Structures are given as structure tokens and as C-alpha cells.
Amino acid sequence: MKIGLSYDIKEQASKAEGLPEDAFEEYDSPETVEALAAAIGSHGHTVQRLGGGPAFLKNILDARPDLVFNIAEGLGNYRSREAQVPSVLEMLGIPYSGSDPLTLSVCLEKPLTKQLMAACGVATPKWCVINDISELESFNWKEFPFPAFAKPAHEGSSKGIRGASRVDNPRALKELIKQQMALYAQPMMVEEFISGEEVTVGLLGNNPTRLTGIMHVIPRQKSPDFVYSLEVKRDWQNQVEYECPARFDESVLERIQDSCLKAFGALGIRDLARMDFRISPGGTPYFLEVNPLPGLNPKSGDYIIMAEAMGWSYNTLIGAVLKSAIERCGLGS
């Protein structure tokens, strides 16, 4: 088959003045694109590199692939930016891997995702949304649990998530939100901070969807207040150890799996996803967020790291994601 590959390259992004340092953190590297092209090619397909942004529009019309393997994150600060490439592909009637525009948009809007999860009976930390400075000043913080955690309402790849995102009191929270709003130009979501263990989970396939791994992120310097922040992810070899499969009680693992499968189905996710949880000292897994467009870097992507720890090779895993999309689209196996 002719498989198009859509992507946005970090090194090619033009950084305008005033953008945060991590503005293009979710974009991919040439290393990721090379690895994906080799993996897709190893399954006998011809790879057509489509890129992203305006160049993608010309390339997709010229190439007309049988299916697009999509990892493009989209342009701009829009909360529906991840839907840009899938929307074009749907307009052209070209099948693609991964979730559709609606699911990608909902999952990037973290407060809406949490509302849906809570409605499904999935535990998630208490939260509120601060849309502007006037709301920040008028909100009754006496009724909100501290410590708390604040992050941009519609970002991915840990953009805006730092160790300093955890705060102990309203005064520190207000200062943090003012800084972050000025930097990210969007509402902020404030969550109750769950002290405990950080877990990330990989999911693959449709009908049935299965877990590729449950990975416990263990800080080298143990602390219940550990934050799996952007700084940590950029220096993960020195700052954390990954335990996969995670060694929690069987009842905790079952609750994580149950929450993941509920979320995957309720959000309409397709083919692949990664979900993050905090496990409280009492063993309750609290849903934090979901990424239906997880990073696939062969060395640093959490989705890849946990799958390889469970015995998957990179080429086999990417082939399984592609096969899931091909079968879902009725293009044969």
C-alpha cells in the first residue's frame, strides 16, 4: 500500500517572539520521522512523506496515498489544532490512522475530558478552570483543596507543566496562574494535587482494545510530591526509572485497566493512546489526562518505552498500529 506520513518537525517551526520556550515541544524530530518511515517500510509499504502545515495540503493532493499514518500536531495555539490534518483527510476521503477530529479536539481540552471521565465513573482529581484574571481574583479558594496543581487547559506534551506547577496555597497559585496565562494565552486548569505514584499506560487497537503496558514512573529522588514535569521528561535517563510492568497490587492494576478501557471507549479513541494516572496512597487510580496522539520517538517516547519493556520491537509496534487502522478502515489486513 501507499502510506502517507503526516508530521510537524520541531526544527522547521518558526518561533515568533513572545512564545514560551516549550511552544513546539509536541512537534516531532527528524529522528522520529526516519524511524516511522523505516518501520512502515519494513511491513512492505511504500512511504510518502507529506509533512504538515501548508506543505501538507499540496503534498496530499499530489500523493493521494491509500492511507495516512498521522502524527501531525497542527499549527497555532488553537484547542482543536490536532484536528487540522484529519479534517483535511476526511474532506478528501482519505483514510488515516488514529482518532478523528472530534476526539482529538476533546482530548486536548483537558477540563472537558475530565468532565466526561467523571460522568463515566472514572476517578479524577477535583478541578476548576480559571478563564481570566478577574475569575482568578474572585474565586473562593478556601473551598478548594491544597496542595494544588495548575496547567494550561489545552496543551500536550507536558507544555507548561513544571516542578513549580505544584503549589501549597492560594497566594502561590495566583502568582503561578498570572505567569502562565501571560505565557500560554489560554485558560488554566487547577487540579487537586494527588500525592502518590505516577503511572502512564499504553493502549492499542480496536474491538478489542488492549493495554501494551502499565508503566510506573519512579523518581530517583523519592518524593510523594514528585511531578512528572517537562524538565524530568527531557532528562528522564537521569531523573527517573521506569518500572514496566508496574508492580502494584492486582486490584490496583485492574482498576487502572478498567478506567483506561472506559476512557478509550467513551472518548471515541481509535488505534492508539497513552493515559496518565496518579495512584493515591490508598490505591485509587486518578485519571489525569489522555493523549490520543502519543509521541513515537524511538528513544524517548513513553508509548514506545513501555511497549519495548513488554517485549515489542519498534517496527512491530508501529506495524500493529498501522494494521489496526487498515482493518478499521476496511482496507484489508
C-alpha positions as YAML, in Angstrom:
chain: A
units: angstrom
residues:
- id: 1
  name: MET
  ca: [0.00, 0.00, 0.00]
- id: 2
  name: LYS
  ca: [1.00, 3.65, -0.40]
- id: 3
  name: ILE
  ca: [1.17, 5.04, 3.16]
- id: 4
  name: GLY
  ca: [1.41, 8.81, 3.59]
- id: 5
  name: LEU
  ca: [3.20, 10.11, 6.68]
- id: 6
  name: SER
  ca: [1.98, 13.45, 8.08]
- id: 7
  name: TYR
  ca: [4.05, 15.21, 10.74]
- id: 8
  name: ASP
  ca: [5.28, 18.55, 12.07]
- id: 9
  name: ILE
  ca: [9.03, 18.98, 12.58]
- id: 10
  name: LYS
  ca: [10.22, 20.97, 15.58]
- id: 11
  name: GLU
  ca: [13.36, 22.19, 13.84]
- id: 12
  name: GLN
  ca: [11.32, 23.63, 10.95]
- id: 13
  name: ALA
  ca: [8.88, 25.61, 13.11]
- id: 14
  name: SER
  ca: [9.32, 29.36, 13.07]
- id: 15
  name: LYS
  ca: [9.31, 30.63, 16.61]
- id: 16
  name: ALA
  ca: [7.68, 34.03, 16.89]
- id: 17
  name: GLU
  ca: [8.78, 36.45, 19.58]
- id: 18
  name: GLY
  ca: [7.00, 36.04, 22.90]
- id: 19
  name: LEU
  ca: [6.18, 32.35, 22.58]
- id: 20
  name: PRO
  ca: [7.05, 30.11, 25.55]
- id: 21
  name: GLU
  ca: [10.28, 28.13, 25.44]
- id: 22
  name: ASP
  ca: [8.33, 24.86, 25.01]
- id: 23
  name: ALA
  ca: [5.98, 26.20, 22.29]
- id: 24
  name: PHE
  ca: [6.87, 23.39, 19.87]
- id: 25
  name: GLU
  ca: [7.53, 20.65, 22.39]
- id: 26
  name: GLU
  ca: [4.85, 18.41, 20.87]
- id: 27
  name: TYR
  ca: [6.36, 18.60, 17.38]
- id: 28
  name: ASP
  ca: [8.47, 15.70, 16.21]
- id: 29
  name: SER
  ca: [12.14, 15.30, 15.36]
- id: 30
  name: PRO
  ca: [13.63, 14.10, 12.05]
- id: 31
  name: GLU
  ca: [14.76, 11.03, 14.03]
- id: 32
  name: THR
  ca: [11.12, 10.11, 14.73]
- id: 33
  name: VAL
  ca: [10.08, 10.57, 11.10]
- id: 34
  name: GLU
  ca: [13.01, 8.44, 9.89]
- id: 35
  name: ALA
  ca: [12.19, 5.69, 12.38]
- id: 36
  name: LEU
  ca: [8.49, 5.68, 11.44]
- id: 37
  name: ALA
  ca: [9.24, 5.62, 7.72]
- id: 38
  name: ALA
  ca: [11.61, 2.68, 8.21]
- id: 39
  name: ALA
  ca: [9.11, 0.84, 10.41]
- id: 40
  name: ILE
  ca: [6.23, 1.29, 7.94]
- id: 41
  name: GLY
  ca: [8.50, 0.32, 5.06]
- id: 42
  name: SER
  ca: [9.57, -2.84, 6.90]
- id: 43
  name: HIS
  ca: [5.99, -4.11, 6.52]
- id: 44
  name: GLY
  ca: [6.17, -3.88, 2.73]
- id: 45
  name: HIS
  ca: [4.52, -0.48, 2.26]
- id: 46
  name: THR
  ca: [5.70, 2.48, 0.20]
- id: 47
  name: VAL
  ca: [6.08, 5.58, 2.38]
- id: 48
  name: GLN
  ca: [5.15, 9.04, 1.09]
- id: 49
  name: ARG
  ca: [6.37, 11.89, 3.30]
- id: 50
  name: LEU
  ca: [3.69, 14.57, 3.48]
- id: 51
  name: GLY
  ca: [4.93, 16.86, 6.27]
- id: 52
  name: GLY
  ca: [2.49, 19.27, 7.90]
- id: 53
  name: GLY
  ca: [1.05, 22.78, 7.60]
- id: 54
  name: PRO
  ca: [0.56, 24.38, 4.17]
- id: 55
  name: ALA
  ca: [3.08, 22.00, 2.56]
- id: 56
  name: PHE
  ca: [0.88, 19.08, 3.60]
- id: 57
  name: LEU
  ca: [-2.03, 20.47, 1.56]
- id: 58
  name: LYS
  ca: [-0.03, 20.37, -1.68]
- id: 59
  name: ASN
  ca: [1.66, 17.06, -0.88]
- id: 60
  name: ILE
  ca: [-1.54, 15.20, -0.06]
- id: 61
  name: LEU
  ca: [-3.18, 16.28, -3.31]
- id: 62
  name: ASP
  ca: [-0.14, 15.17, -5.31]
- id: 63
  name: ALA
  ca: [0.49, 11.89, -3.47]
- id: 64
  name: ARG
  ca: [-3.07, 10.54, -2.95]
- id: 65
  name: PRO
  ca: [-1.94, 7.71, -0.63]
- id: 66
  name: ASP
  ca: [-4.10, 4.72, 0.27]
- id: 67
  name: LEU
  ca: [-3.91, 5.70, 3.96]
- id: 68
  name: VAL
  ca: [-2.10, 8.34, 6.03]
- id: 69
  name: PHE
  ca: [-0.20, 7.49, 9.20]
- id: 70
  name: ASN
  ca: [-0.86, 10.71, 11.10]
- id: 71
  name: ILE
  ca: [1.33, 12.19, 13.82]
- id: 72
  name: ALA
  ca: [0.82, 15.86, 12.84]
- id: 73
  name: GLU
  ca: [0.07, 18.11, 15.81]
- id: 74
  name: GLY
  ca: [-1.31, 21.06, 13.85]
- id: 75
  name: LEU
  ca: [-0.44, 24.75, 13.79]
- id: 76
  name: GLY
  ca: [-1.24, 27.56, 16.18]
- id: 77
  name: ASN
  ca: [-2.47, 27.79, 19.74]
- id: 78
  name: TYR
  ca: [-5.96, 26.53, 18.87]
- id: 79
  name: ARG
  ca: [-7.50, 23.89, 21.13]
- id: 80
  name: SER
  ca: [-8.61, 21.98, 18.00]
- id: 81
  name: ARG
  ca: [-5.24, 22.19, 16.22]
- id: 82
  name: GLU
  ca: [-4.67, 18.42, 16.34]
- id: 83
  name: ALA
  ca: [-7.81, 18.02, 14.23]
- id: 84
  name: GLN
  ca: [-6.44, 20.04, 11.29]
- id: 85
  name: VAL
  ca: [-4.83, 17.21, 9.30]
- id: 86
  name: PRO
  ca: [-7.56, 14.60, 9.99]
- id: 87
  name: SER
  ca: [-10.20, 17.16, 8.93]
- id: 88
  name: VAL
  ca: [-8.49, 17.68, 5.58]
- id: 89
  name: LEU
  ca: [-8.16, 13.93, 5.10]
- id: 90
  name: GLU
  ca: [-11.86, 13.41, 5.81]
- id: 91
  name: MET
  ca: [-12.73, 16.15, 3.31]
- id: 92
  name: LEU
  ca: [-10.64, 14.34, 0.69]
- id: 93
  name: GLY
  ca: [-11.96, 10.90, 1.63]
- id: 94
  name: ILE
  ca: [-8.51, 9.57, 2.51]
- id: 95
  name: PRO
  ca: [-8.35, 7.11, 5.43]
- id: 96
  name: TYR
  ca: [-5.87, 7.75, 8.24]
- id: 97
  name: SER
  ca: [-4.54, 6.25, 11.45]
- id: 98
  name: GLY
  ca: [-5.60, 7.39, 14.89]
- id: 99
  name: SER
  ca: [-8.55, 9.31, 16.25]
- id: 100
  name: ASP
  ca: [-10.90, 11.59, 14.36]
- id: 101
  name: PRO
  ca: [-11.08, 15.41, 14.63]
- id: 102
  name: LEU
  ca: [-13.74, 15.42, 17.34]
- id: 103
  name: THR
  ca: [-11.86, 13.05, 19.65]
- id: 104
  name: LEU
  ca: [-8.53, 14.81, 19.12]
- id: 105
  name: SER
  ca: [-10.13, 18.16, 19.98]
- id: 106
  name: VAL
  ca: [-11.96, 16.90, 23.06]
- id: 107
  name: CYS
  ca: [-8.87, 15.15, 24.43]
- id: 108
  name: LEU
  ca: [-6.72, 18.28, 24.07]
- id: 109
  name: GLU
  ca: [-9.31, 20.28, 26.03]
- id: 110
  name: LYS
  ca: [-8.39, 18.86, 29.44]
- id: 111
  name: PRO
  ca: [-11.34, 20.21, 31.52]
- id: 112
  name: LEU
  ca: [-13.88, 18.79, 29.05]
- id: 113
  name: THR
  ca: [-12.11, 15.43, 29.06]
- id: 114
  name: LYS
  ca: [-12.26, 15.35, 32.85]
- id: 115
  name: GLN
  ca: [-15.98, 16.13, 32.83]
- id: 116
  name: LEU
  ca: [-16.58, 13.17, 30.51]
- id: 117
  name: MET
  ca: [-14.41, 10.89, 32.63]
- id: 118
  name: ALA
  ca: [-16.21, 11.87, 35.81]
- id: 119
  name: ALA
  ca: [-19.54, 11.17, 34.07]
- id: 120
  name: CYS
  ca: [-18.26, 7.68, 33.21]
- id: 121
  name: GLY
  ca: [-17.40, 6.98, 36.84]
- id: 122
  name: VAL
  ca: [-13.64, 7.31, 36.34]
- id: 123
  name: ALA
  ca: [-11.94, 8.91, 39.34]
- id: 124
  name: THR
  ca: [-10.20, 12.19, 38.56]
- id: 125
  name: PRO
  ca: [-8.80, 14.88, 40.90]
- id: 126
  name: LYS
  ca: [-11.07, 17.79, 41.80]
- id: 127
  name: TRP
  ca: [-10.59, 20.67, 39.42]
- id: 128
  name: CYS
  ca: [-11.69, 24.10, 38.29]
- id: 129
  name: VAL
  ca: [-10.97, 26.32, 35.29]
- id: 130
  name: ILE
  ca: [-9.78, 29.91, 35.50]
- id: 131
  name: ASN
  ca: [-10.56, 31.75, 32.28]
- id: 132
  name: ASP
  ca: [-9.14, 35.16, 33.11]
- id: 133
  name: ILE
  ca: [-7.61, 37.28, 35.85]
- id: 134
  name: SER
  ca: [-10.96, 38.54, 37.14]
- id: 135
  name: GLU
  ca: [-12.09, 34.95, 37.76]
- id: 136
  name: LEU
  ca: [-8.77, 34.25, 39.46]
- id: 137
  name: GLU
  ca: [-9.32, 37.10, 41.89]
- id: 138
  name: SER
  ca: [-12.97, 36.35, 42.64]
- id: 139
  name: PHE
  ca: [-12.71, 32.55, 43.02]
- id: 140
  name: ASN
  ca: [-13.30, 31.24, 46.56]
- id: 141
  name: TRP
  ca: [-10.08, 29.30, 47.11]
- id: 142
  name: LYS
  ca: [-11.00, 28.48, 50.71]
- id: 143
  name: GLU
  ca: [-13.15, 25.66, 49.36]
- id: 144
  name: PHE
  ca: [-10.51, 24.24, 47.02]
- id: 145
  name: PRO
  ca: [-8.14, 21.53, 48.29]
- id: 146
  name: PHE
  ca: [-4.41, 22.30, 48.55]
- id: 147
  name: PRO
  ca: [-1.75, 21.45, 47.52]
- id: 148
  name: ALA
  ca: [-2.96, 22.15, 44.01]
- id: 149
  name: PHE
  ca: [-1.57, 21.85, 40.53]
- id: 150
  name: ALA
  ca: [-2.06, 24.34, 37.68]
- id: 151
  name: LYS
  ca: [-1.52, 23.80, 33.96]
- id: 152
  name: PRO
  ca: [-2.67, 25.25, 30.62]
- id: 153
  name: ALA
  ca: [-6.15, 23.99, 29.74]
- id: 154
  name: HIS
  ca: [-5.36, 22.84, 26.22]
- id: 155
  name: GLU
  ca: [-1.77, 21.81, 25.79]
- id: 156
  name: GLY
  ca: [0.02, 18.50, 25.26]
- id: 157
  name: SER
  ca: [3.49, 17.01, 25.70]
- id: 158
  name: SER
  ca: [3.74, 18.49, 29.22]
- id: 159
  name: LYS
  ca: [3.86, 22.05, 27.89]
- id: 160
  name: GLY
  ca: [3.50, 24.39, 30.84]
- id: 161
  name: ILE
  ca: [3.98, 21.58, 33.37]
- id: 162
  name: ARG
  ca: [6.96, 22.17, 35.65]
- id: 163
  name: GLY
  ca: [8.01, 21.12, 39.11]
- id: 164
  name: ALA
  ca: [6.84, 24.57, 40.22]
- id: 165
  name: SER
  ca: [3.32, 23.82, 38.93]
- id: 166
  name: ARG
  ca: [2.52, 22.27, 42.32]
- id: 167
  name: VAL
  ca: [1.66, 24.96, 44.89]
- id: 168
  name: ASP
  ca: [0.70, 24.88, 48.57]
- id: 169
  name: ASN
  ca: [-1.52, 27.93, 49.00]
- id: 170
  name: PRO
  ca: [-3.79, 30.38, 47.12]
- id: 171
  name: ARG
  ca: [-1.22, 33.15, 47.08]
- id: 172
  name: ALA
  ca: [1.37, 30.99, 45.27]
- id: 173
  name: LEU
  ca: [-1.34, 29.66, 42.95]
- id: 174
  name: LYS
  ca: [-2.45, 33.14, 41.93]
- id: 175
  name: GLU
  ca: [1.11, 34.16, 41.13]
- id: 176
  name: LEU
  ca: [1.66, 31.00, 39.07]
- id: 177
  name: ILE
  ca: [-1.58, 31.42, 37.10]
- id: 178
  name: LYS
  ca: [-0.81, 35.03, 36.25]
- id: 179
  name: GLN
  ca: [2.59, 33.99, 34.89]
- id: 180
  name: GLN
  ca: [1.23, 31.03, 32.93]
- id: 181
  name: MET
  ca: [-1.71, 32.94, 31.45]
- id: 182
  name: ALA
  ca: [0.64, 35.63, 30.17]
- id: 183
  name: LEU
  ca: [2.89, 32.97, 28.65]
- id: 184
  name: TYR
  ca: [0.39, 30.49, 27.17]
- id: 185
  name: ALA
  ca: [-2.51, 32.86, 26.37]
- id: 186
  name: GLN
  ca: [-5.26, 30.44, 27.37]
- id: 187
  name: PRO
  ca: [-7.36, 29.39, 30.41]
- id: 188
  name: MET
  ca: [-5.66, 27.49, 33.21]
- id: 189
  name: MET
  ca: [-6.92, 24.31, 34.83]
- id: 190
  name: VAL
  ca: [-6.34, 23.92, 38.56]
- id: 191
  name: GLU
  ca: [-6.38, 20.39, 39.97]
- id: 192
  name: GLU
  ca: [-6.18, 18.93, 43.43]
- id: 193
  name: PHE
  ca: [-2.65, 17.51, 43.65]
- id: 194
  name: ILE
  ca: [-2.70, 13.78, 44.37]
- id: 195
  name: SER
  ca: [0.37, 12.75, 46.35]
- id: 196
  name: GLY
  ca: [1.40, 9.28, 45.29]
- id: 197
  name: GLU
  ca: [2.70, 7.30, 42.34]
- id: 198
  name: GLU
  ca: [2.80, 8.38, 38.70]
- id: 199
  name: VAL
  ca: [1.66, 5.89, 36.09]
- id: 200
  name: THR
  ca: [1.33, 6.01, 32.33]
- id: 201
  name: VAL
  ca: [-0.49, 3.42, 30.24]
- id: 202
  name: GLY
  ca: [-0.30, 2.46, 26.57]
- id: 203
  name: LEU
  ca: [-3.37, 1.30, 24.62]
- id: 204
  name: LEU
  ca: [-3.55, -0.28, 21.19]
- id: 205
  name: GLY
  ca: [-6.22, -1.43, 18.74]
- id: 206
  name: ASN
  ca: [-9.99, -1.53, 18.41]
- id: 207
  name: ASN
  ca: [-12.50, -4.23, 19.23]
- id: 208
  name: PRO
  ca: [-10.77, -5.32, 21.33]
- id: 209
  name: THR
  ca: [-8.53, -2.59, 22.66]
- id: 210
  name: ARG
  ca: [-5.65, -3.91, 24.73]
- id: 211
  name: LEU
  ca: [-3.07, -2.43, 27.08]
- id: 212
  name: THR
  ca: [0.51, -2.57, 25.78]
- id: 213
  name: GLY
  ca: [1.87, -1.73, 29.20]
- id: 214
  name: ILE
  ca: [1.32, -0.07, 32.57]
- id: 215
  name: MET
  ca: [4.47, 1.86, 33.45]
- id: 216
  name: HIS
  ca: [5.31, 3.18, 36.92]
- id: 217
  name: VAL
  ca: [7.42, 6.34, 36.75]
- id: 218
  name: ILE
  ca: [9.74, 6.25, 39.77]
- id: 219
  name: PRO
  ca: [11.80, 9.35, 40.65]
- id: 220
  name: ARG
  ca: [15.43, 8.62, 41.52]
- id: 221
  name: GLN
  ca: [14.96, 11.03, 44.42]
- id: 222
  name: LYS
  ca: [11.86, 9.60, 46.08]
- id: 223
  name: SER
  ca: [9.12, 12.08, 46.96]
- id: 224
  name: PRO
  ca: [5.32, 11.82, 47.21]
- id: 225
  name: ASP
  ca: [5.23, 15.30, 45.69]
- id: 226
  name: PHE
  ca: [7.11, 14.22, 42.56]
- id: 227
  name: VAL
  ca: [5.88, 15.85, 39.35]
- id: 228
  name: TYR
  ca: [6.49, 14.12, 36.01]
- id: 229
  name: SER
  ca: [7.28, 17.50, 34.54]
- id: 230
  name: LEU
  ca: [8.74, 18.66, 31.25]
- id: 231
  name: GLU
  ca: [12.17, 19.09, 32.87]
- id: 232
  name: VAL
  ca: [12.06, 15.49, 34.06]
- id: 233
  name: LYS
  ca: [10.93, 14.13, 30.69]
- id: 234
  name: ARG
  ca: [13.75, 15.97, 28.92]
- id: 235
  name: ASP
  ca: [16.27, 14.39, 31.32]
- id: 236
  name: TRP
  ca: [14.47, 11.13, 32.03]
- id: 237
  name: GLN
  ca: [17.60, 8.96, 31.91]
- id: 238
  name: ASN
  ca: [19.00, 10.77, 34.96]
- id: 239
  name: GLN
  ca: [15.85, 11.63, 36.88]
- id: 240
  name: VAL
  ca: [13.53, 8.62, 36.76]
- id: 241
  name: GLU
  ca: [13.41, 4.86, 36.49]
- id: 242
  name: TYR
  ca: [10.66, 3.13, 34.57]
- id: 243
  name: GLU
  ca: [9.09, 0.01, 36.06]
- id: 244
  name: CYS
  ca: [7.15, -1.86, 33.38]
- id: 245
  name: PRO
  ca: [5.14, -3.88, 34.07]
- id: 246
  name: ALA
  ca: [4.26, -1.83, 37.14]
- id: 247
  name: ARG
  ca: [4.34, -3.84, 40.36]
- id: 248
  name: PHE
  ca: [1.15, -2.68, 42.09]
- id: 249
  name: ASP
  ca: [-1.44, -4.87, 43.79]
- id: 250
  name: GLU
  ca: [-3.56, -6.77, 41.31]
- id: 251
  name: SER
  ca: [-6.67, -4.85, 42.41]
- id: 252
  name: VAL
  ca: [-4.97, -1.53, 41.58]
- id: 253
  name: LEU
  ca: [-3.85, -2.80, 38.16]
- id: 254
  name: GLU
  ca: [-7.40, -3.98, 37.43]
- id: 255
  name: ARG
  ca: [-8.80, -0.55, 38.34]
- id: 256
  name: ILE
  ca: [-6.26, 1.15, 36.07]
- id: 257
  name: GLN
  ca: [-7.16, -1.15, 33.19]
- id: 258
  name: ASP
  ca: [-10.89, -0.67, 33.76]
- id: 259
  name: SER
  ca: [-10.51, 3.14, 33.79]
- id: 260
  name: CYS
  ca: [-8.39, 3.07, 30.62]
- id: 261
  name: LEU
  ca: [-10.85, 0.98, 28.65]
- id: 262
  name: LYS
  ca: [-13.80, 3.10, 29.82]
- id: 263
  name: ALA
  ca: [-11.98, 6.27, 28.73]
- id: 264
  name: PHE
  ca: [-10.89, 4.80, 25.39]
- id: 265
  name: GLY
  ca: [-14.46, 3.86, 24.54]
- id: 266
  name: ALA
  ca: [-16.21, 6.94, 25.93]
- id: 267
  name: LEU
  ca: [-13.90, 9.37, 24.13]
- id: 268
  name: GLY
  ca: [-14.14, 7.52, 20.82]
- id: 269
  name: ILE
  ca: [-10.38, 6.96, 20.63]
- id: 270
  name: ARG
  ca: [-9.07, 4.81, 17.78]
- id: 271
  name: ASP
  ca: [-5.95, 2.70, 17.21]
- id: 272
  name: LEU
  ca: [-3.65, 4.03, 19.95]
- id: 273
  name: ALA
  ca: [-3.44, 6.27, 23.01]
- id: 274
  name: ARG
  ca: [-1.49, 6.92, 26.18]
- id: 275
  name: MET
  ca: [-3.16, 7.79, 29.51]
- id: 276
  name: ASP
  ca: [-1.70, 9.22, 32.70]
- id: 277
  name: PHE
  ca: [-2.78, 8.50, 36.28]
- id: 278
  name: ARG
  ca: [-1.76, 9.26, 39.85]
- id: 279
  name: ILE
  ca: [-2.17, 6.41, 42.31]
- id: 280
  name: SER
  ca: [-3.15, 7.65, 45.77]
- id: 281
  name: PRO
  ca: [-1.65, 6.09, 48.92]
- id: 282
  name: GLY
  ca: [-4.98, 4.26, 49.29]
- id: 283
  name: GLY
  ca: [-4.58, 2.65, 45.87]
- id: 284
  name: THR
  ca: [-7.12, 4.71, 43.89]
- id: 285
  name: PRO
  ca: [-6.01, 5.49, 40.32]
- id: 286
  name: TYR
  ca: [-6.90, 9.10, 39.46]
- id: 287
  name: PHE
  ca: [-7.16, 9.90, 35.76]
- id: 288
  name: LEU
  ca: [-5.06, 12.94, 34.81]
- id: 289
  name: GLU
  ca: [-5.15, 13.16, 31.02]
- id: 290
  name: VAL
  ca: [-5.12, 11.23, 27.77]
- id: 291
  name: ASN
  ca: [-3.08, 11.62, 24.62]
- id: 292
  name: PRO
  ca: [-4.63, 10.01, 21.53]
- id: 293
  name: LEU
  ca: [-1.62, 11.26, 19.55]
- id: 294
  name: PRO
  ca: [1.24, 9.99, 21.73]
- id: 295
  name: GLY
  ca: [4.89, 10.69, 20.94]
- id: 296
  name: LEU
  ca: [6.51, 7.91, 18.91]
- id: 297
  name: ASN
  ca: [10.17, 8.87, 19.21]
- id: 298
  name: PRO
  ca: [12.11, 5.57, 19.20]
- id: 299
  name: LYS
  ca: [14.23, 6.58, 22.22]
- id: 300
  name: SER
  ca: [12.21, 8.94, 24.40]
- id: 301
  name: GLY
  ca: [8.53, 8.31, 23.67]
- id: 302
  name: ASP
  ca: [6.79, 6.86, 26.74]
- id: 303
  name: TYR
  ca: [4.44, 4.88, 24.48]
- id: 304
  name: ILE
  ca: [7.47, 3.25, 22.86]
- id: 305
  name: ILE
  ca: [9.50, 2.76, 26.05]
- id: 306
  name: MET
  ca: [6.75, 0.85, 27.82]
- id: 307
  name: ALA
  ca: [5.93, -1.30, 24.80]
- id: 308
  name: GLU
  ca: [9.58, -2.25, 24.33]
- id: 309
  name: ALA
  ca: [9.77, -3.14, 28.03]
- id: 310
  name: MET
  ca: [6.87, -5.52, 27.37]
- id: 311
  name: GLY
  ca: [8.70, -7.21, 24.50]
- id: 312
  name: TRP
  ca: [7.56, -5.22, 21.47]
- id: 313
  name: SER
  ca: [10.11, -4.07, 18.90]
- id: 314
  name: TYR
  ca: [9.61, -0.59, 17.44]
- id: 315
  name: ASN
  ca: [8.81, -1.92, 13.97]
- id: 316
  name: THR
  ca: [6.35, -4.49, 15.33]
- id: 317
  name: LEU
  ca: [4.51, -1.90, 17.44]
- id: 318
  name: ILE
  ca: [4.20, 0.62, 14.60]
- id: 319
  name: GLY
  ca: [3.10, -2.20, 12.32]
- id: 320
  name: ALA
  ca: [0.38, -3.12, 14.83]
- id: 321
  name: VAL
  ca: [-0.89, 0.48, 14.98]
- id: 322
  name: LEU
  ca: [-0.94, 0.62, 11.18]
- id: 323
  name: LYS
  ca: [-2.67, -2.76, 10.92]
- id: 324
  name: SER
  ca: [-5.32, -1.58, 13.37]
- id: 325
  name: ALA
  ca: [-6.02, 1.47, 11.18]
- id: 326
  name: ILE
  ca: [-6.02, -0.55, 7.94]
- id: 327
  name: GLU
  ca: [-8.51, -3.06, 9.32]
- id: 328
  name: ARG
  ca: [-10.71, -0.36, 10.89]
- id: 329
  name: CYS
  ca: [-10.89, 1.42, 7.54]
- id: 330
  name: GLY
  ca: [-11.83, -1.80, 5.73]
- id: 331
  name: LEU
  ca: [-8.70, -1.80, 3.59]
- id: 332
  name: GLY
  ca: [-7.78, -5.43, 4.29]
- id: 333
  name: SER
  ca: [-5.03, -6.81, 6.53]
...
